[in-house]
Amino acid sequence: MLKKRIIPCLDIKDGCTVKGVNFEDLKNAGDPVELAKKYEQDGADELVFLDITATIENRKTFVELVRDIARELSIPFTVGGGISSVEDVRKLLEAGADKISINSSAVKNPKLISELAKEFGSQCIVVAIDTKRIGGTDLVHIKGGRQATELTTVEWANEAEALGAGEILLTSMDGDGTKNGFDLRITKLVSESISIPVIASGGAGAVTDFVKVFNETRATGALAASIFHFDEIGIKDLKQELKTQKIDIR
């Protein structure tokens, strides 16, 4: 059984950390390098950096910013946003990323998952899935959540695993930024349908939300942003409570 991970997320726009609700109404949340240093000191298990408008603006992730953040970290560091080729990944890994996250590019070209896994190893290929329930169906969304696809979420998670993904970062768009708790239903469906690790994302608002997602689904990681950025929950306090609840964490 894999130990559970607490993972802060830096959503980056124009070089700044931002946070919104349901992928909209973005507000500045601080300097990404300073936040990264803080999370390392606070005991985060990993850190995720998502350049959330790279795909929409048709540009590459900020490599220099990735390098600046990586210099401050010893914990695993995942980077995503605008990644669409082997060369993109090579540049980010050389800049200090440990894992890369692909979303829109993987949906448009599923073979990319296999290409990257073959070149760099499945262990560093994370497929991010932004999911939203529409008309009773869980649909994969791309382009920063702006465009629905016809892919169903569980189906795509299984295909991504088969193609060589090493991990799934599952974000509930319905829960994103609401602080109403992780979407246990879709997290449970996805995590029980595949064998690779699943990171739950979207909706964390209280310590009990982390307890529930680890106790009621097979997610091995829980990602959050605003509650950490704005010091609503301290990572050390959160991990202490999870230990009290007999949850095996890193």
Protein Blocks (a to p, Z undefined) as FASTA:
>chain_A
ZZdddddddddeehiacddeehiaiacebjfklmmmmmmmnopabdcdddfklmmnopac
dfklmmmmmmmpcbdcddeehiabfklmmmmmmnopabdcdfklmmmmmmlmmmmmmmno
pklmccddddddeehiacddeehhlaccfbdfklmmmmmmmnopabdcdddfklgonlno
pafklmmmmmmmpmbdcddeehiabfklmmmmmmmmccfbdcdfklmmnomacfklmmmm
mmmnopacZZ
